[in-house]
């Protein structure tokens, strides 16, 4: 029984390894760190409006805080892309 489980686990491991064989080195590091970063942001973002309101913020200020991220990316991403090339 245990040998069947181990054999199945090895088969699944080979399948996963073959599927993601293109992810090596920096691509793997960037993919994992990006996924973890998105996970962390998705855990924090729902509580940002509550925190701003507890500090006395208005709904307009919450909107501004949420708009700053994409606006910052609009400025930083082209520069970072140029530097990366």
Secondary structure, DSSP 8 states (H G I E B T S, - for coil): -HHHHHHHHHHHHHHHHHHTTT--THHHHHHHHHHHHHHHHHHHHHHHHHHHHHTT--HHHHHHHHHHHHHHHHHHHHHHHHHH-
